[in-house]
Amino acid sequence: GDVVTPTRERYRGTLIGNMGYSRDEASQAIADGRLDAVAFGTAFLANPDLPARFRLGAELNAPDSSTFYTQGAEGYTDYPTLGTS
């Protein structure tokens, strides 16, 4: 359910959301004043150039969850950036 609305009603400090927001959903939540910022976890992991992709409306790399929480660089530093994809 919606946890942002009741939280915002009770809390006036900086509120940062991180619940699988798309670029457009995040922008709308900030514009509406429901959130002050949105964090992008796995989207940022799979897209090291996420701000540029958002700015350009570029397609996002899909995160590979089979490489999460493993040793080594695979899944952390090997996603293609816009210039290499």
Secondary structure, 3 states (H helix, E strand, C coil): CCCHHHHHHHCCCCCEECCCCCHHHHHHHHHCCCCCEECCCHHHHHCCCHHHHHHHCCCCCCCCHHHCCCCCCCCCCCCCCCCCC
